[in-house]
Amino acid sequence: MSSPIPLTPDRWSLESWFTAFGGADYIAFKADLVRDLEALKQQATALGQDLPAIVQVLTSYEKVGDRLGHLSAYLGCLSADDASDEAVKADEAWISTLDAENTKLRASLQSALAALPEADFERLLKDAALAGAEHAVRRMRTEGRQQMPGELEALAADLNVNGLHAWGRLYDTLSGKMVFDMTFPDGHRETVPMARRRALMSDPDRRLREASFHAGQQPWLDHADTLAAGLNGIAGTRLSLYGHRGIPHFLETPLFDGAMSRASLDAMLEAIHTHIELPRRAIRAAARLQGTPALHYFDLEAPQVKAPDEKPLTWDEACATVDRAFTTAYPALGKYFRDMLQQRWIEAQPRPGKRPGAFCTGSLLRHEERVYMTWHGTVHDMVTLAHEAGHAWHSCVLRPARSYAASYPMTLAETASNFGEMILLDGLMSDPALTPATKAYLLDQEMLRAHAYLVNIPMRYEFEKAFYAERAAGEVSVSRLRELMTAAQNQLYGDTLLPDGTDPMFWASKMHFFITGVSFYNFPYVFGYLLSQALFARFKAEGASFLPRYEAFLAATGSATCEEVARQTLGADLTDPAFWATALQAITPTLEAYEKLPSA
């Protein structure tokens, strides 16, 4: 438990964004945004090949996007801050309709860009008003060449609200209401909400994990037909749209969204499969610490080293520790972190009504960031703070860029956050005052992350790829989904799982497969994890002289492809499996230290 009155601010302020929810400035902002978006939509639908007119709409679209993003981020902050606020929920629902209108506006712009002859398009890019926006505008032209006629794209946007996205809402509603009856190790029975199952399966008590896993499987089995219909519906809708848009393969869209090539994805996966025994060693070490020949699926997220039996950290202590680690290794990051605290950009106060989880958001309109979390006094919470501060620093480095060049893909989103984590953990591990118990706990936590990123998430990718390949020929049955999931788990985990240790229903219980806003919500996380490992390894080898190149890397993430960013700032070739193998092998020192931990 944190101290009742921390000296360091633990409550954020949003007043620099709006004076208050529902205030006069807020109401006026909404009205102006609706008016300007509608006017811009009308302009965009009437665009021909008038280059000055296209430039004007492009720059106006950028500014409207800043305002829409600002309002969306504000509502997201309020909703997390008080999950019971009905008025905020209503405005969140309202802004989703505004997002749909913005999607139609973008489609019109993309159509106009796609229709331009090559010489005219290159001349358009030379307009001074688009300086720094070349990468984003080229991507819009590419999207325009892969979309249906404007009226069909508008129809798809409308139908997706009650079609594609309805499947996602159905999943959220169904899974949110799920409960299961469970007998606890002490013999008492309880009806448990499904939202609690993951926490139970992360508990140090293996008996509790096993009971929650098996009891919690029943609702997924009971609703398997419905969930399979949802998964088939989501994939089927995407595949139909890809066909009408002339997109030949289901990986092209997620790769385009990630601003990376198939060659880079294949190189990364080749390195993982070639060196899979490295993360498997971490799983085997965990099994040894647990005292079993291998792990069951319900063991994968559980700590094998107990949290240190020390007094809980206070918020003040955690902030001081993060500040010290950042400032020692990376003074500019340390100063930024202190500024965030002083300006009250971090929400961490533990209190009822807050939504669980942690995130970083921001406003391109105000050039400010915000971090959300809840402080419970643990080392894990302190690592979360460093992680989210790393995200915020990424946005800070991009502030000088125009908005078109300040939005980066999911593949590059996790690099700065993982880098921030590693600075903190490296500082903690090198602290002579660190107790052996805390060091063992941190090693265990790092290895949990390593095999999650290098085994579990690649497993999800292999399942989803196999599923989409079969879905193209027709609906995939429940039994076949179970087979595909089991095959993917066996492929990646090998003998590190017990013979009866797979989870054939993971396709149903993992919400990521049912996200409708983006497909293949998996490989970008592996990409970001390994890239951050490579970045930190260079930082450790080169010291402070590497930091300008690191900042150049962050600054370039919104204005080039992943391959171009890596080549220009790091001299790295992401299409070479050797690059990824080196990044993967960066976990070796931590793994070797973990393997030396004594069994209980």
N, C-alpha and C positions, 0 to 999 in steps of 0.2 A: 504494500500500500504506500502510495506517495505521501509526502508530508502534507498536512491539511492546508497550509498556506505557503506554497513554494515561493521562494524569492525570485525565481526565473519565471517569466510569464508562461502559463500553460493553456491559455485561452486565446483563441485568435480574435481578430477584429476584421470585419468586412465593410466597415463604414467608408473606406476609401473607394469602394465599388458602388455602394448605394447607401444613403443615410439610414434606410430601413426598408425591410420588405413591405411593399404596399405604400411606401412613401410617395410624395409628389414626384420626385426625380425618377423613381422606379416606374411609376405609371406612365409618365411622359416618355421614358426610354422605350417602353414596350410599344406604345402607340406609334412613335416615330419609326421604330424598326419595322413594324407591320406595314406602314405606309411606304417606306422606302424599298422594302423587299418587293412589294407588289408592283411598284413603278418600275423597278429594275427588271422584273420578270417580263413586263410588257415590252421594254426596250430589247431584251435579249431575244424574244421570240420574233422580233421584226428585223433582226440583224441580217444583212446580206454579206457582201464582201467589202464593205466600207471600213478600211483599216482604222482610221481615227475613231469611228464609232465603236469598233470592237475593243480598241485600247481603253476607251472611256468606260465601257461596261466591265472590262476585266479589272480595272482599278477600283471601280465602285463595288464590284463583287467582293474584292479583297476586304474593303472597309466594312461592308455589311457582314461579312464572315467574322470579322473581329468583334462586332457588336453582338452577333448571335452567340459566338463562343463565350463572350463576357457574361451574357445573361445566363447561358446554360451552366457555366462554371459556378456562378453565384447560387443558382437554384440547387445545383448538386451539393454545394457546401452546406446550404441551409437544410437540405433533406437529410444529409448524413448527421448533421448537428442535432436534429430533432426529428427522428423517424416517424413521429406521430402527428406532425403538422399537416393537417388536411389541406390547408390553403396552398402550401408549398407543393404538395403532391398534385394538386389541380393545375398549378402553373407548369409543373414538369410535364404533365400530360399535354397541356396546351402547346408547349414549345416543341413537342415531338411533331405536331402538325406543321409548325413553322419550319422544322427541319425538312419535312417532305417537300414543302414549297421551295426551299433552298436547293434541294436536289433537282427539282424541275428546272430551276434557273441555271444550275450548273450544266445540266444536259443540253440546254439550248446553246449555252456558250461553247460547249464542247463540239456540238454539231457545226457551229459557225467556224470554229477553228479547223475542224476536219475538212471542211469544204474548200478551204483556201488552197490555191495552187502553191506549190513548194516555194517558188520565188517570192510570192506575196507574204507567205508565212515568215520567211526569213527576214523580210523587210519589216514586218510587224515587230519581230523580236528586237530589232535595233532601235525601236522607239524609246526615248529616254525615260518615259513614264513606266516602262517595264524593266528598267535596269535591276538586276538581281532576281528577276522572276522567271528567267529563261527555263530553268529546270521544271518548275511547276507548270508553266504554260505548255511546254512540250508534252508533259504527261497528260494534260487536259486534251491536247490534240490526239494523242494516242488513244485515250479513252473514247474520244468522239468517233474515231474510226472503228471502234469496237462496240458501238451502240446501235440500237434500232432507230428508225425514224423518230423524230421528236414526239409525235403523238403517242407512239407505242411506248416510249420510255416514260412518258407522263402516266400512261395507263399502268405500266408495271409498278411505278412508284406508289400509285394509289392502291393497286391490288396487293402489293406486298404488305401494306398496313394490316389488311384482313386476311392475308394468305401466308406468305413466308414468315412474317414477324408474329402472326397469330400462333403458329406452332411453337415459337419460342416462349410466348406468353403462356400458352397452355402448359408447357413444361414447368415454367416458374410457378404457376398456380398449383399444379398437381404436386410437384415436389415440395412446395412450401407448406402444403397441408398434410403431408405424409407423417404418420406416427407409427411406432412399432412397440409391441409388448416385449419387455426384456427382463430376464432374471439376472440380477446382479450377483457378483461372487459371494456376497454375504447372505444370499438367499432371498432378499426382498425383490418383489416385482414392481415394475414401473412402466407406465406408458411414456415413451420417449419421442420427442419431435425429431424428425430426420435431420434438422439443422444441427442437432447436437451430436450426431453420429460421428462426424469426422473428428471432433474433439475427443470423444471416447476412444476412437481408434488411434489416437496419438497419446493416449495415457501410458505412463510407465508400467502399469499393471497389465500384464499380458492376458490374464484371465478376463479382465474387463474388455480388452480389445477384441478377444475372440468372441465373447458373448455379444458385443454390439455389432460385430461383423455379421455373424450368422443370423441374429434376430433382425438386423437391419436389411438383410437381403430380401426378406419376404415382401415388403411393399413394391420393390422393383420387379420381383417376379409376378406379383399380382397384377401390375400395370404394364407388363412387358409388351403386350400387343399394342396398347395405346402409345407407348414410348417408341416402339419400332415404327408405328405409323408416322409419328412426329419426325423421327430421324429420316425416314424415307421421304416424307413430304418436303423437308428442308433441302435435302440433297437433290431431290427430283426437280424442285423449283429452280434451283441454281443451274442444274444441268440443262434444263429447258431454255433458260435465259441465255446460257452460254451458247447453245446451239443457234438461237435466233440472232445473237450478236456476232456470230462468226468466230467464237473463241474455241479453238480445237481441243484444248485439254483443260481438265478441271484444276490443274495446278497453276495455270497461267495467271488467273486472277489473284490468288493469294501471293504469288511471287511478285506480281506487279505492285500489289498493295505494300509488300515488304521492300520494294525497290531493289530487288536482287534477282540474279539470274538462276536458271535451273542448274547451270554448271557449278555455281557456288554451293547450292543446296546439295547437289550430288557429292561434291568434294567433302563437305562437312559430314554428311552421313557415311561416306566411305571411311573417313578417319574414325568416326565413332565405332562402326562395325569392326574395323580392323583392330582397334585398340579397346574393344569392349571389355576385355579382362581387367583393365585398369579400374573402371568404376565397379565392376563386379567384385573386385578385391575388397572394396569398402563394404559391400553387402555381406561378404563372407566374414569380414572382421566384426560386423554388427551381429551376425549369427553366433560367432564365438563368444562375444560379450553376453549375448542372451542365453547361451548354453544350449543351443539347438543346432542340428546339422545344416540347416538352411532357414530362410525366413518364409513366413506365410505372407500373403498380400496384406493382411491386417497388421503386420509388423513394420511395413515399409516407412511409415511416417512417425514411428514411435522412437523416442530417445532411448539409447542403450546405456547412456550415462546420465545419472540423476542430476538435476539442477543443483548447484552448490548449496549446501545447507548454511546459508549466510543470511544476514538480515536483508530485507528487500532494499533495493536501490531507491533513493528518492529521485524525484524529477530533477532537482538541482544537481545532484551527483551525476546523473546520466548526462545532462547537458554539459557539465564541466568536463566529463570524460570524452564525449564526442568532440567538444571544442578543442581539448588538448591534443587528441589524435589528429584531427584535421589540421590544426595550426602547426603542429610539429612537422607533418609530412607535406602539407599543401597550404601555406599561409593564406592565399587568396580564398580558398574554400572555407578556412576557419573564420576569416573576417565576414564572409557572406553568411555563414551560419549564425554568428553573433548578431548580425544585422537582422536576420529573420526573427530571432528571439525578441530583440528590442522593439521591432516594429509590429510584433504580435501577428506573425504570419503562420504560426504553428498552433494547431488545436490538439491538445493531448489530455485535457482534464477528464478524469474518470467520473462519470455521473450517469444516472438513469436516462434512458431515452435516446442515447447515441446509437447509431448504426455500427455494427462490428466492422473490422477491417481497417485498412490504411490506404491512403492515396496521396498523390500530389496533383494539383491542378494549377491553373493560372489564367491570367487575363492578358491577351496581347494588346488589348485596348489600354490597360493601365500599366502594362509592363511590370506586373507583380505576380508572385507565386504564393501558393498556400499549401501547407502540409496538414493532413488530417490523420490522427491516430488516437488511441486511448492508452494512457499510461497505467500499467499494472505493477510496476516495480521490478520487472525481470530483465535479465541480460538480453533476452530475445527482443523485448520492447526497445531496448537501446539500439540493437542492430537495425530494427525497423526504422528508428529515427534517422540513423545514418543513411539507410537505403533511400528513404524519401527525400532527405536533404540532397542526396546525389542527383535525384531527378530534378529537383528545384534548381540546382546549380547548372544543369544542362540548359534549362530555359533561360537562366540568367545570362549565360555565355552567348545565347542566341539573340539577346535583346537588340543589339545593333542592326540585326537583319530585318528586312521587311517581312511582313507576315507570310507572303508566299514562300519565303526561304526559311521560315522559323518553325515549320511543321515537319516533323521527322517521322519515319515509318516505325512500326512496332519492332522491327528487327534491330533498330538502333536505339530504341527507347530504354532498354535495360542496361546499356553499357555504363552510363554514368552512375546509375543507382548501385549496381554491383561494385563499381569502382569505389564509391563512398563506403560501402560495407567493408570492402577489403582493407581500406585505409584504417578503419576503426579496429577490425579484427587483428590486423598486423600490429597496430599500436598496443592492443591489449596483450597479445601473445609475447611481445617483447618487453612487457612491463615486468621488472624483477619482483614487484609486489604481488603479481598474479599468483593465486593459490593453485596447487596442483589440481584440486577439485574443479576449479573454474576452467583451467586449461583443458582438462579432459572433457568437460562439458562443451566447450567451444569447438574442440576437434570433432566431437560427435555431431554437433550441429552443422559444421562445415561438410562433413561427409554425407549427412542426410541431404543437404542441398546438391552435392555432387552427383549422387546416384539418382536423385529426382530429375535433374537436368539431363544427365547423360544416359540414363536407362529408361526411366518412366516416360518422360516426354517424347523421346524418339519412338517408344513403343506406341504411344497414342498416334503419332504420325503414321507409322506403318499400318496400324489398324484403319485409320481414316482413309489412307490411300487405297488399301485393298477394298474397303467398303464402297468408295466412289467408283472404282473400276467395275465392281459388280452391279452397282445401282444403275449404271448407264445401260445395262441390259434388262432392267426390271427391278421390281421391289425385292428387298432382301428380307428374308424371314427372321423371326426371333432366334430360331435354332442356328441359322447361319451367322447371325450377328455374334452369338455366343462362341461359335467356332472361330470366327475371324479374330475376336478379342483374345481367346485362349492361345491361338497360334502366334499372335503378335507378342503376347507376354512370354511364351516359351522361347521365341526367337531372341528377344532382348535379354531376358533374365537368365536363360539357360538353367544350370543346376543350382542357381542361388535361391530359387524358390523350392519349397517342399513339393513332393509329388502331388499333393492335394492342395497346393498353396496358391493357385491362380484365382482370379476373380472374373468369371465369364460375363458377369453383369455390369462390369465397369463401364461399358458403352452407355448404359442407362443412367448410372449414378453420377457420372462426370458431366457436370453442367456445361463444360466447354464445348462438347460436341453439339450442343443445342443453341449455341450463340448464333443469332441470325444476321448480325451486322458484319461479321467477318467469318470466313471459312478457314480451316486449318489453323485453329488457335493453339498451335503447338510449336512448330519448328522455329518461329521467330524468337521464342524464349531460349531455345538451345543456342541459337545464333548469338543472341545478346550475351548469354552466360559465357560462352567460349571466347567471344571477342573481348569481353571485359577481362577474362583471364589473361589473354595475350597482352592487352594494354597494361595490366598491372605488372605482369612479368617484365615488360620493358621499363616500366617506371622503377621497379626494384633494381634493375640492372643499370639504368642510366641516371637515376636520382632526379634532382630538381630540373636538370637540363631537359628532361622529357616533357615537362608540364606545358611549355608553349605548344609543342606538337599535339599534346592531348587536347588542349583547348582549340587548336586549329581543327582537330578531328571533330569535336563537338560542334564547332561553328559551321562545319561543312555538311552536317547531317541532314539539313533541310534543303540543300541545293545541289545534290548529286546522288547517284546511285550508291549502294553500299560498296560496290567494287571500286567506283571512282574515289569515294571518300578514303577507303583503305589504301589505295594506290597513291593518291596524292599526298596524304598526310603521314602515312606509315611506311610507304614503300612495300606494302604487302599485297600478295595475289590471293584473293579469296577463292579462286577457282582451283587452287593447288591443294590437294589433300594434306601435303606436308605442313602447310600453315596451320590447319586445324589440328593436326596431330601434335604439333608443338604446343598449341594452346591447351589441348586436352592434357598433355603431360605436365602442365604447370601445377596440377593438383598433387603430383607425386610426393613432394616433401610433407604436405599435410597428411596424405594417405599413409605414408610410412610411419609418421608419428602416431597416427590413429591405430595402426596395426600393432604398435608396441604397448598399447594400454593393457594393463593386467585385467584378467577376467575377475568378476566379483567373487 
